[in-house]
Structures are given as C-alpha cells and as structure tokens.
Amino acid sequence: MFSYISQNPVVASLLISSALNIFFFIFAAVFKTDKVTDFTYSLTFFILAPLMYLTGGYTIRLLPLLITLGIMLWALRLGSYLFYRILKIGKDDRFDERRGNVVEFAKFWILQMIAVWVIMLPSTLFLNGGTNPSLGIASYIGIGLFIIGLLIEAISDMQKFNFKMKNRDHRMSQGLWKWSRHPNYLGEILVWWGLFIVVAPSLGDLQWIAIIGPTFITLLLLFVSGIPLLEEAADKKYGEKKEYRDYKAKTSLLILWPPKK
C-alpha cells in the first residue's frame, strides 16, 4: 500500500478521503446523526498528512516535518473542538432539512470528501515529493500566516462557544467577533494560504495547479457553504433585532477591522 501511495499520491489521497467519508456517511445515515460529520473532516486531514510524509522517502527533514505536524495540530484542534461542540449542542442545524433525506445528506458528504482532497493537494504534492528544501523567505512568511490563522481560528471558536453556552438567543459580537462577523473563517483561510506559500517554491510547473487548494477553501467559505449560509441563518434569527442590524452594518464581513462608528 505504501508503495502505491508513494507512486500515486494524488490518486491515493482521493481514495483515502473517499473511503473515510463513505464509511462515516453510512454510519451517520443509518443512525441519522450529525456527531461524526465534522469529526470525519478533521480526521481525514489528520491521517493524510503523516501518511504522505511517511511515503515520501524522508528521513527527518525539517520543513516537511513542520508541514506535517502543522496540519495534524490544526486537525486535532479543530476536530476536538467540533466534536465536543456537537456533543454539547446535540445537533447541527445545517442538516435539519437533509438528515432524513439520504440523497441530500450524501451530497454534503461528497462535497466534504472532495474538499479535503483538493485542500490537501499542495501539501500532498510537497510531502510526497521527496524534496528537502531549506527554510527561506517564503517558508517564514507561510509559517507565520499559518500560526496567525491557527490562533485566530482557535480563539474565535473558543470565544463563540463560551458565549453561546450562556447566550443561545443572541448573536456573538464580542472579542474577535466585534471586529469581524466570521473571524474563524478568516483564520481557516490564512491557515491554508500559509501552507501553500511554504510549499509553493518546491512545486514544478504543472504542479502549480495545486493553487486550487487554498483557492477552493476560500471560495467555498466566501460564496458556498460557509458565510452565505450563516449570514442567511443569522438574518432569519436576529433580523428583527436592532442590535443585530447595527452590528451587521458596522462590522466587517471577514477581515479583522475596527467597527464603523
């Protein structure tokens, strides 16, 4: 198996992502549960990163090891948080209209399966490439963006979770959420663009197609399954409240920026 992954990392990554998501989809569909959906998303990254590293022909090399550990740290943090959150709140509102419809439920899992594969593409090519680049300007910039993104995502998730446990009927507008309506998504986007900047100098001509990875997650969050759905849900839930309308009018959609006076 390791030999096949080493020779066909892109195909192997898709097959592994597919296998994990299909397995957990069947479990979720049978038991009509939301508790393994986000957990599976993070778990797939957590498995793929070290697998690609181990099949890349490396001894201990600093930059590939940092990329691997960075992805695993991000996945462990996000997966643990999302799993704990779903255990506390019981269900994910995103699936209220899909949970009982196997076809609609499957569409989400298929999107998730493809998303992991595409987002991981730059790291898959880098970790399995067997190269050993030295740290350079791009490495420091990318690692810096990754760390900043990870911190923004972790802090904003913690702030919102703690707030929601006490204020279920109010829109979060404190901490980082005072400066951005979706700081967690800003952190997520910075994480993957940071990793891409690290690996970019090692990509060959055709491998630059891997830029689709960070581009995909950015477009997904901005225009498809991230911000649009949450903005729509917030408008329906809080739209009649003046404090929410004022918050929305004064607060940046994504970028951390001081609210308008």
Secondary structure, DSSP 4 states (H G I P E B T S, - for coil): -HHHHHH-HHHHHHHHHHHHHHHHHHHHHHHT-STTHHHHHHHHHHHHHHHHHHTTT-SS-HHHHHHHHHHHHHHHHHHHHHHHHHHHH-S-GGGTTTTT-HHHHHHHHHHHHHHHHHHHHHHHHHHTS---PPP-HHHHHHHHHHHHHHHHHHHHHHHHHHHHHH-TTS---SGGGGT-S-HHHHHHHHHHHHHHHHHGGG--TGGGGGGHHHHHHHHIIIIISSHHHHHHHHHHHHTT-HHHHHHHHHS-SSS--PPP-
